[in-house]
Amino acid sequence: MPRANRKESRGCCKVEALISVDERGQMVLPKGVRERLGLRGGDKLALSTIERDGAVCCLILTKAAALADAVRSVLGPMAEGPLEDASP
């Protein structure tokens, strides 16, 4: 399979933007990214991390409602209680 086709079939991770963290630890997601994700004020995001050699190397933001839906589809009724706050 040609390299380009393999990349498309696996999905792709890319740098969307460089984000600064202010003195209070806050950051702003660029408007274009928020629009593409359909994020609105009040939406919740779940923060997941990936570690390599004992240190966090990647941060992953997922809409909490989408993550809750995915977990519910796998776990069913067992997931109802802990995920109540993630629903819109």
C-alpha positions as CSV (number, residue, x, y, z in Angstrom):
1,M,0.0,0.0,0.0
2,P,1.5,3.4,-0.9
3,R,2.6,5.5,2.1
4,A,-0.1,8.2,1.6
5,N,-2.9,5.6,1.7
6,R,-1.5,4.0,4.9
7,K,-1.5,7.4,6.6
8,E,-5.0,8.1,5.7
9,S,-6.3,4.7,6.7
10,R,-4.8,5.1,10.2
11,G,-5.8,8.6,10.8
12,C,-3.3,11.4,11.4
13,C,-2.1,13.4,14.3
14,K,-1.0,16.9,13.5
15,V,-0.1,20.1,15.2
16,E,-3.1,22.4,15.1
17,A,-1.7,25.4,16.9
18,L,0.9,26.6,19.4
19,I,-0.8,27.6,22.6
20,S,0.7,29.8,25.4
21,V,0.0,29.1,29.0
22,D,-0.4,32.3,31.1
23,E,0.8,32.9,34.7
24,R,-2.4,31.4,36.1
25,G,-2.0,28.2,34.0
26,Q,-4.8,29.1,31.7
27,M,-4.7,28.7,27.9
28,V,-7.0,29.5,25.0
29,L,-8.0,27.2,22.3
30,P,-7.9,29.0,18.9
31,K,-11.3,30.0,17.5
32,G,-10.9,27.9,14.4
33,V,-10.2,24.7,16.4
34,R,-13.2,25.5,18.7
35,E,-15.4,25.9,15.7
36,R,-14.3,22.7,14.0
37,L,-14.9,20.8,17.3
38,G,-18.3,22.5,17.8
39,L,-17.1,23.7,21.3
40,R,-19.2,26.3,23.0
41,G,-19.0,28.1,26.3
42,G,-19.8,25.8,29.1
43,D,-18.8,22.6,27.3
44,K,-16.7,20.2,29.3
45,L,-13.5,18.6,28.1
46,A,-11.9,15.4,29.4
47,L,-8.1,15.6,29.7
48,S,-6.2,12.4,29.1
49,T,-2.5,11.9,29.2
50,I,0.0,9.6,27.6
51,E,3.2,8.8,29.5
52,R,6.5,7.6,28.2
53,D,9.4,6.7,30.5
54,G,7.5,7.9,33.5
55,A,6.8,11.4,32.2
56,V,3.7,12.8,30.5
57,C,4.5,13.4,26.9
58,C,1.0,14.0,25.4
59,L,-2.2,15.7,26.4
60,I,-5.5,14.7,24.8
61,L,-8.6,16.8,25.0
62,T,-11.9,15.1,24.2
63,K,-15.4,16.5,24.5
64,A,-16.6,15.0,27.8
65,A,-20.1,14.2,26.4
66,A,-18.5,12.3,23.4
67,L,-16.2,10.4,25.8
68,A,-19.2,9.6,28.1
69,D,-21.2,8.3,25.1
70,A,-18.3,6.1,24.0
71,V,-17.8,4.6,27.4
72,R,-21.6,4.1,27.8
73,S,-21.7,2.2,24.5
74,V,-19.0,-0.2,25.8
75,L,-19.9,-0.5,29.4
76,G,-23.7,0.1,29.3
77,P,-25.5,0.6,32.6
78,M,-22.3,0.2,34.7
79,A,-21.1,3.6,33.4
80,E,-24.3,5.6,34.2
81,G,-23.4,6.9,37.6
82,P,-19.8,8.3,37.2
83,L,-20.6,9.9,33.9
84,E,-23.7,11.9,34.8
85,D,-21.8,15.2,35.0
86,A,-20.4,14.8,31.5
87,S,-23.7,15.0,29.8
88,P,-24.6,18.3,28.1
